[in-house]
Amino acid sequence: MARLERILYEYITQVWDNQNFDVIGDFIGQDLEATGLVPGETVAAEDVEDVVKMFNAIMTDRKTSIVKSVEEEDWLSAMVVTSGTSAYSQIDISVRFQLMARFKDDKIVEYYIHCDFMSFFEEMGLLPSGSMGFCLSGQRLQPPA
């Protein structure tokens, strides 16, 4: 495992999977600028714990793996899969996301994440199966009557 991939893996495992919030500062620079994790929002270093708690409230028993990664100087691009249990339906689920992170002094100071939230919420049972197809065809998702 390459150096930046190892740092990312340790960060995800310790902070996201194991909820060890005392080590956030070991992995995240104080000048963090993160976008994409919460759609439409920028996440700062002091927000990381709250965002992790929010995600862990809907997905328990998390285990994460880095499927592919590419390093270039102080940048890392990674395809990541997190598996766990839906807090809503108690079924096994997984979420895939791609991120690009910039490191400074071995800490993440900038990252961009794209997550397939639609498939994730379908797996959790919060959206009907096939929601993407409905939306692409111009149909609206209607709440149950």
C-alpha positions in Angstrom: 0.0 0.0 0.0 1.4 3.4 -1.0 2.0 6.1 1.6 -1.0 8.3 1.0 -3.3 5.4 0.5 -2.2 4.0 3.9 -2.9 7.4 5.6 -6.4 7.5 4.0 -7.1 3.9 5.0 -6.1 4.5 8.6 -8.2 7.7 8.7 -11.3 5.9 7.3 -10.8 2.9 9.6 -10.1 4.7 12.8 -12.4 7.7 12.4 -15.3 6.5 10.2 -15.5 2.8 11.0 -14.3 2.8 14.6 -15.5 6.3 15.6 -12.3 7.2 17.3 -12.7 10.9 17.2 -9.7 11.6 19.3 -7.4 11.0 16.3 -9.1 13.2 13.7 -6.3 15.8 14.1 -3.8 13.1 13.3 -5.3 12.8 9.8 -7.1 16.1 9.0 -5.4 19.5 8.7 -7.0 22.4 10.4 -7.4 24.1 7.1 -9.5 21.3 5.6 -11.8 22.1 2.7 -14.0 19.2 1.7 -16.8 19.1 -0.7 -19.2 16.5 -2.0 -19.6 14.5 1.2 -22.8 16.3 2.2 -24.3 17.5 -1.1 -24.1 21.3 -1.5 -22.1 21.7 1.7 -18.4 22.3 2.5 -17.1 20.4 5.5 -14.4 22.0 7.7 -12.1 20.1 10.1 -14.3 20.9 13.1 -17.3 19.4 11.3 -15.8 16.0 10.6 -17.0 14.4 13.9 -20.6 15.5 13.3 -20.6 14.2 9.7 -19.2 10.8 10.8 -21.9 10.5 13.5 -24.6 11.4 11.0 -23.5 8.7 8.6 -22.9 6.1 11.3 -26.5 6.7 12.6 -27.8 5.3 9.4 -25.1 2.6 8.7 -23.8 0.5 11.5 -21.0 -2.2 11.7 -19.0 -0.4 9.0 -16.0 -1.9 7.3 -14.2 0.0 4.5 -11.8 -1.0 1.8 -9.9 0.9 -0.8 -10.6 -0.8 -4.1 -8.2 1.2 -6.3 -6.0 4.2 -5.8 -3.6 6.4 -7.7 -1.1 8.8 -6.1 0.5 11.8 -7.8 2.7 14.0 -5.7 0.5 15.2 -2.8 -2.8 14.0 -4.4 -4.6 10.7 -3.9 -7.5 9.5 -6.0 -9.3 6.4 -4.5 -12.3 4.2 -5.2 -13.7 3.2 -1.8 -16.4 0.7 -0.7 -18.0 0.8 2.7 -20.2 -2.1 3.8 -22.3 -2.4 6.9 -25.9 -2.7 8.1 -28.8 -0.4 7.5 -30.0 1.1 10.7 -33.4 1.3 9.2 -33.9 -2.1 7.7 -31.2 -4.2 9.4 -30.1 -5.5 6.0 -26.5 -5.6 4.7 -25.7 -2.7 2.5 -22.7 -1.1 0.8 -21.9 2.3 -0.6 -19.3 3.2 -3.2 -17.6 6.5 -3.5 -14.7 8.1 -5.3 -12.6 10.7 -3.7 -9.6 12.9 -4.5 -7.6 14.2 -1.6 -4.7 16.6 -1.3 -2.2 16.0 1.5 0.1 18.4 3.3 2.5 17.2 5.9 0.8 13.8 5.8 -2.6 15.3 6.7 -5.7 15.7 4.4 -6.2 19.3 3.7 -8.5 19.2 0.7 -10.9 16.5 -0.7 -13.6 16.0 -3.1 -16.0 13.1 -2.8 -18.6 11.7 -5.2 -20.9 9.2 -3.7 -23.7 7.2 -5.4 -26.3 8.4 -2.8 -29.3 7.3 -4.9 -28.2 3.6 -5.0 -27.2 3.9 -1.4 -30.7 5.1 -0.3 -32.3 2.5 -2.6 -30.3 -0.3 -0.8 -31.4 1.1 2.6 -35.0 1.0 1.5 -35.4 4.8 1.7 -36.0 5.2 -2.0 -37.9 2.8 -4.3 -35.8 0.4 -6.4 -35.2 1.8 -9.8 -35.4 5.4 -8.7 -32.7 6.5 -11.0 -34.5 5.1 -14.0 -37.7 6.9 -13.0 -35.9 10.2 -12.6 -34.0 9.8 -15.9 -37.3 9.2 -17.7 -38.7 12.5 -16.4 -41.0 10.8 -13.8 -41.3 12.2 -10.3 -40.8 10.1 -7.2 -44.0 10.5 -5.3 -44.3 9.8 -1.5 -46.7 6.9 -0.7 -50.3 8.0 -0.4 
